[in-house]
Amino acid sequence: MISNEIFTKKQTIINYPIKELVTMLAEGRLKVREKNQLQIRKIRNYIFDNVLTDQIYFPPLVAYLEEGKLEDGKPHQLTIIDGTQRILALSQTNSMIVHRIHSEVDQERKQGLKLLQSLNNAALAVQIFEGLGANEADQLYIDLNTKGKKVSLSKRIAYDSRNEINRITNEILIDNDQLKGAGVEEEKRAVIRPNNKNFVSLSQLRQLVGLFITGKTISSSLVQENLFTLNGEENIELINLWFKELFKLHPVETIGEYEECMLASFPLLYSLATYAIGDMEELSFKEKRVELLRRMEKLRGIDWRPSNKIWRTFKGSERGSKRLFFIHQDKANMAAMVTWLQFQGGE
């Protein structure tokens, strides 16, 4: 037990075996807040997905004493301030463990057995406050969940080794000299045209990588499904090949300047990527390379300057004193651009 007094509130940190916390919950000695089953499901999936690599990381639960004092010894009754969904997720793993142990899938059996063993030996740290009223506990819950600094997108991509989309995005960001020359905005989620001359933002680069890996538009949750069934190095090679061919359509130095090149429009760029890799799920890696090269070569005769009147046949609007035309990023509009690109490619 580590005890400390901050201002007028005494606090301590105690390690509780997970089995003990689950028992306290079942017996009503661990009070929790309102449950969120969707969040609980995500936490359960996180636990099972990472149990075999021993990479499950939980911050301490935060709780307070409604009765008694910390000096009385290890509390056997607590009220959770922060961590309700974590403890509920752990309490709901038993039935899933049984199901996975009896699964016909070898990976799932291993997950079930490993988690059963881990839960018997694992503990969670609980930060316990003494002297809090209910209103103060509610305020602490709000502060814990709203006042913390969000990890920047660049750090999430750089440090997230589990997610294949993040890993490949980071490798391309580091190794692709042409892309670095075109410019990648790492601090903002989007580039504001025409002032920002960077070709893409880091978030947009990740969307492009996700499209190549999954064959479909990804959400911010970054799905792991890989419809292209290529290994990581093949995915990287294919994406870098696309960028190489892309930069043959317009010079690297000015491709991010909206007044010079419409490829600085992300809706158009994303549509071009969709055109380049569409309907390739059944092809081998070698066949994908050949087809991607063929499709991109067909686009070299297009006039990518903003003055080309073809861009205004798509939905968009004029903005700014120079009345630059900005293409709208909606599903129907981008599908129309893909169809137009396919026509330009002779399909």
Phi, psi and omega per residue, in radians:
M1 nan 2.270 3.061
I2 -1.971 2.065 -3.063
S3 -1.969 2.458 -3.126
N4 -2.656 2.626 3.117
E5 -2.054 2.063 3.093
I6 -1.893 2.091 -3.038
F7 0.952 -2.037 -3.106
T8 -1.859 0.066 -3.054
K9 -1.923 2.066 3.094
K10 -1.408 2.484 3.114
Q11 -2.473 2.794 3.104
T12 -2.619 2.845 3.057
I13 -2.119 2.192 -3.118
I14 -2.254 2.384 3.044
N15 -1.490 2.141 3.093
Y16 -1.931 2.256 2.988
P17 -0.990 2.450 -3.118
I18 -1.020 -0.692 3.126
K19 -1.039 -0.653 3.132
E20 -1.190 -0.729 3.119
L21 -1.107 -0.706 3.129
V22 -1.141 -0.683 3.095
T23 -1.140 -0.742 3.097
M24 -1.054 -0.694 3.119
L25 -1.114 -0.798 -3.107
A26 -1.124 -0.558 -3.084
E27 -1.604 0.038 3.111
G28 1.392 0.201 3.136
R29 -1.604 -0.076 3.063
L30 -2.146 1.777 -3.121
K31 -1.465 2.400 -3.099
V32 -2.171 2.920 3.092
R33 -1.497 -3.027 -3.111
E34 -1.112 2.351 -3.084
K35 -1.485 2.674 3.080
N36 -2.192 1.745 -2.997
Q37 -1.109 -0.569 3.108
L38 -1.117 -0.774 3.118
Q39 -1.174 -0.652 3.097
I40 -1.063 -0.750 3.136
R41 -1.094 -0.714 3.118
K42 -1.098 -0.720 3.133
I43 -1.162 -0.734 3.088
R44 -1.031 -0.785 3.132
N45 -1.088 -0.703 3.091
Y46 -1.039 -0.745 -3.133
I47 -1.088 -0.894 -3.096
F48 -1.183 -0.646 -3.096
D49 -1.151 -0.443 -3.014
N50 -2.069 0.077 -3.081
V51 -1.169 -0.615 -3.081
L52 -1.226 -0.413 3.129
T53 -1.738 0.055 -3.123
D54 0.973 0.681 -3.140
Q55 -2.073 1.024 3.062
I56 -1.940 2.075 -3.065
Y57 -2.182 2.068 3.102
F58 -2.079 2.293 2.998
P59 -1.231 2.867 -3.140
P60 -1.043 2.525 2.919
L61 -1.217 2.661 3.094
V62 -2.079 2.246 -3.071
A63 -2.499 2.994 3.063
Y64 -2.501 2.793 3.119
L65 -1.588 2.150 3.014
E66 -1.447 -0.510 3.121
E67 -2.408 2.676 3.088
G68 1.493 3.139 -3.117
K69 -2.316 2.713 3.140
L70 -1.122 -0.524 -3.121
E71 -1.212 -0.181 3.111
D72 -1.335 -0.104 -3.115
G73 1.911 -3.003 -3.083
K74 -1.056 2.083 -3.118
P75 -1.171 2.497 3.096
H76 -1.954 0.144 3.071
Q77 -2.563 2.188 -3.052
L78 -2.424 2.759 2.997
T79 -2.060 2.125 -3.073
I80 -1.286 2.294 3.003
I81 -1.647 -0.872 -3.130
D82 -2.422 2.221 -3.131
G83 2.225 0.174 -3.122
T84 -0.966 -0.843 -3.054
Q85 -1.190 -0.563 3.111
R86 -1.141 -0.834 -3.086
I87 -1.229 -0.608 3.088
L88 -1.181 -0.657 3.094
A89 -1.094 -0.749 3.121
L90 -1.141 -0.617 -3.135
S91 -1.247 -0.336 -3.101
Q92 -1.722 0.148 -3.082
T93 -1.445 -0.349 -3.027
N94 -1.009 -0.837 -3.119
S95 -1.156 -0.607 3.120
M96 -1.235 -0.614 3.090
I97 -1.074 -0.815 3.125
V98 -1.054 -0.773 -3.134
H99 -1.076 -0.737 -3.089
R100 -1.305 -0.603 3.109
I101 -1.071 -0.581 -3.140
H102 -1.669 0.189 3.132
S103 -1.242 2.675 3.054
E104 -1.458 -0.150 3.127
V105 -1.567 2.134 -3.054
D106 -1.023 -0.733 -3.130
Q107 -1.061 -0.730 -3.124
E108 -1.200 -0.655 3.089
R109 -1.075 -0.755 3.136
K110 -1.108 -0.699 3.122
Q111 -1.089 -0.787 -3.120
G112 -1.097 -0.803 -3.126
L113 -1.149 -0.729 -3.124
K114 -1.160 -0.723 -3.122
L115 -1.193 -0.662 3.091
L116 -1.019 -0.777 3.117
Q117 -1.166 -0.738 -3.088
S118 -1.138 -0.728 -3.105
L119 -1.155 -0.472 3.121
N120 -1.261 -0.358 -3.049
N121 -2.043 -0.237 -2.996
A122 -1.505 2.738 3.100
A123 -2.375 2.757 3.068
L124 -2.071 2.459 3.040
A125 -1.367 2.427 3.093
V126 -2.189 2.109 3.062
Q127 -1.540 2.043 -2.992
I128 -1.998 2.276 3.107
F129 -1.845 2.502 3.019
E130 -2.009 2.438 3.055
G131 1.617 0.197 3.082
L132 -1.569 2.420 2.951
G133 -1.531 2.989 -3.111
A134 -1.066 -0.709 -3.135
N135 -1.154 -0.684 3.110
E136 -1.166 -0.661 3.102
A137 -1.121 -0.712 3.099
D138 -1.099 -0.728 -3.131
Q139 -1.156 -0.667 3.107
L140 -1.124 -0.686 3.089
Y141 -1.051 -0.799 3.118
I142 -1.078 -0.781 -3.113
D143 -1.111 -0.733 -3.132
L144 -1.109 -0.557 -3.033
N145 -1.746 -0.081 -3.129
T146 -2.218 -0.377 -3.011
K147 -1.653 -0.247 -3.126
G148 -1.206 2.578 3.137
K149 -1.376 2.228 3.130
K150 -1.266 2.398 3.099
V151 -1.149 2.305 -3.095
S152 -1.132 2.693 -3.131
L153 -1.044 -0.704 -3.116
S154 -1.085 -0.677 3.129
K155 -1.271 -0.659 3.105
R156 -1.072 -0.689 3.134
I157 -1.261 -0.725 -3.081
A158 -1.178 -0.611 -3.012
Y159 -1.783 -0.171 -3.063
D160 -1.521 1.653 -3.088
S161 -1.462 -0.239 -3.101
R162 -1.363 -0.601 -2.995
N163 -1.549 2.077 -3.062
E164 -1.109 -0.639 3.129
I165 -1.128 -0.789 3.110
N166 -1.117 -0.747 -3.105
R167 -1.064 -0.821 -3.105
I168 -1.206 -0.680 3.072
T169 -0.992 -0.780 -3.129
N170 -1.122 -0.742 3.131
E171 -1.103 -0.760 3.136
I172 -1.145 -0.714 3.123
L173 -1.043 -0.671 -3.098
I174 -1.380 -0.705 -2.920
D175 -1.714 -0.358 -3.047
N176 -1.534 1.753 -3.069
D177 -1.165 -0.625 3.117
Q178 -1.117 -0.745 3.126
L179 -1.114 -0.729 3.093
K180 -1.087 -0.647 3.098
G181 -1.149 -0.613 3.107
A182 -1.252 -0.529 3.074
G183 1.832 2.215 3.052
V184 -2.152 2.081 3.110
E185 -1.367 1.934 -3.028
E186 -1.665 -0.240 -3.051
E187 -1.748 -0.483 -3.106
K188 -1.905 2.595 -3.118
R189 -1.247 -0.422 3.132
A190 -2.497 2.755 3.078
V191 -1.728 2.314 -3.105
I192 -1.623 1.965 -3.141
R193 -1.515 2.613 0.061
P194 -1.655 0.002 -3.009
N195 -1.172 -0.717 -3.136
N196 -1.423 2.096 -3.066
K197 -1.659 -0.028 3.069
N198 -1.101 2.492 -3.047
F199 -1.166 -0.845 3.128
V200 -2.471 2.800 2.972
S201 -1.533 2.895 3.118
L202 -1.102 -0.659 3.099
S203 -1.108 -0.704 3.120
Q204 -1.195 -0.676 3.078
L205 -1.049 -0.721 3.128
R206 -1.129 -0.639 3.081
Q207 -1.110 -0.711 3.113
L208 -1.141 -0.759 3.102
V209 -1.074 -0.763 3.122
G210 -1.059 -0.650 3.111
L211 -1.114 -0.749 3.127
F212 -1.168 -0.674 -3.062
I213 -1.339 -0.732 -3.043
T214 -1.742 -0.320 -3.083
G215 1.356 0.200 -3.134
K216 -2.669 2.927 3.131
T217 -1.185 2.330 -3.135
I218 -1.787 2.696 3.056
S219 -1.656 -3.138 3.116
S220 -1.161 -0.325 3.111
S221 -1.304 -0.229 3.043
L222 1.021 1.396 3.132
V223 -1.062 2.628 -3.093
Q224 -1.683 -0.234 -3.078
E225 -1.031 2.342 -3.122
N226 -2.065 1.693 -3.076
L227 -1.285 -0.307 -3.096
F228 -1.514 -0.221 3.082
T229 0.907 0.585 3.011
L230 -1.674 2.742 3.037
N231 -1.401 3.021 -3.036
G232 -1.022 -0.769 -3.108
E233 -1.157 -0.632 3.099
E234 -1.171 -0.698 3.077
N235 -1.050 -0.796 3.141
I236 -1.080 -0.780 -3.128
E237 -1.096 -0.711 -3.123
L238 -1.172 -0.727 3.133
I239 -1.155 -0.768 3.113
N240 -1.121 -0.592 3.081
L241 -1.125 -0.722 3.117
W242 -1.094 -0.766 3.109
F243 -1.096 -0.692 3.125
K244 -1.036 -0.790 3.123
E245 -1.222 -0.594 3.116
L246 -1.069 -0.755 -3.103
F247 -1.308 -0.050 2.964
K248 -1.464 -0.278 3.124
L249 -1.396 -0.498 3.122
H250 -2.748 2.515 -3.112
P251 -1.016 2.485 -3.135
V252 -0.967 -0.709 -2.987
E253 -1.066 -0.544 -3.045
T254 -2.155 0.172 -3.070
I255 -1.185 -0.350 3.119
G256 -1.626 0.039 -3.131
E257 -1.609 1.940 -3.004
Y258 -1.120 -0.465 3.131
E259 -1.401 -0.134 -3.136
E260 -1.911 -0.587 -2.969
C261 -2.580 2.250 -3.138
M262 -1.305 -0.173 3.054
L263 -1.193 -0.196 3.006
A264 -1.273 -0.167 3.055
S265 -1.443 2.010 -3.067
F266 -1.124 -0.652 3.063
P267 -1.002 -0.695 3.097
L268 -1.226 -0.747 3.136
L269 -1.068 -0.766 -3.131
Y270 -1.161 -0.661 3.088
S271 -1.119 -0.657 3.119
L272 -1.140 -0.713 3.090
A273 -1.123 -0.695 3.109
T274 -1.083 -0.763 3.074
Y275 -1.047 -0.732 -3.018
A276 -1.185 -0.538 -3.034
I277 -2.071 0.060 -3.072
G278 -1.093 2.492 3.046
D279 1.004 0.722 3.104
M280 -1.955 0.168 -3.014
E281 -0.966 -0.625 -3.041
E282 -1.584 -0.038 -3.087
L283 -1.489 2.655 3.035
S284 -1.301 2.950 3.140
F285 -1.045 -0.763 3.139
K286 -1.091 -0.725 3.124
E287 -1.161 -0.638 3.088
K288 -1.088 -0.770 3.115
R289 -1.003 -0.868 -3.095
V290 -1.085 -0.774 -3.104
E291 -1.205 -0.701 3.115
L292 -1.086 -0.766 3.112
L293 -1.066 -0.723 -3.132
R294 -1.111 -0.800 -3.102
R295 -1.145 -0.757 -3.098
M296 -1.205 -0.634 3.128
E297 -1.086 -0.583 -3.128
K298 -1.136 -0.304 -3.061
L299 -1.641 0.002 -3.021
R300 -1.194 -0.323 -3.130
G301 -1.555 -0.022 -3.112
I302 -1.318 2.445 3.042
D303 -1.484 1.861 -3.052
W304 -1.553 0.081 -3.137
R305 -1.228 2.574 3.132
P306 -1.039 -0.402 -3.113
S307 -1.286 -0.222 3.101
N308 -1.107 2.109 -3.050
K309 -1.171 -0.254 -3.109
I310 -1.070 -0.563 -3.074
W311 -1.103 -0.530 -3.097
R312 -1.404 -0.015 3.013
T313 -1.408 -0.219 3.069
F314 -1.687 2.817 -3.127
K315 -1.171 2.347 3.139
G316 -3.088 -2.979 -3.125
S317 -2.658 2.697 3.076
E318 -1.532 2.477 -3.140
R319 -2.436 2.720 3.019
G320 1.312 3.015 -3.096
S321 -1.147 -0.454 -3.134
K322 -1.573 0.034 3.095
R323 0.910 0.834 3.080
L324 -1.247 2.522 -3.089
F325 -1.646 2.182 -3.127
F326 -1.964 2.124 -3.123
I327 -1.319 2.341 3.135
H328 -1.284 2.467 3.141
Q329 -1.735 1.379 3.019
D330 -2.239 2.796 -2.971
K331 -1.015 -0.821 -3.096
A332 -1.149 -0.716 -3.132
N333 -1.120 -0.752 -3.132
M334 -1.235 -0.579 3.051
A335 -1.119 -0.646 3.105
A336 -1.151 -0.657 3.102
M337 -1.184 -0.676 3.086
V338 -1.073 -0.775 3.116
T339 -1.056 -0.741 3.120
W340 -1.108 -0.733 3.116
L341 -1.126 -0.666 3.088
Q342 -1.100 -0.667 3.092
F343 -1.127 -0.717 3.110
Q344 -1.131 -0.523 -3.136
G345 -1.498 0.046 3.086
G346 1.426 0.345 -3.123
E347 -1.676 nan nan
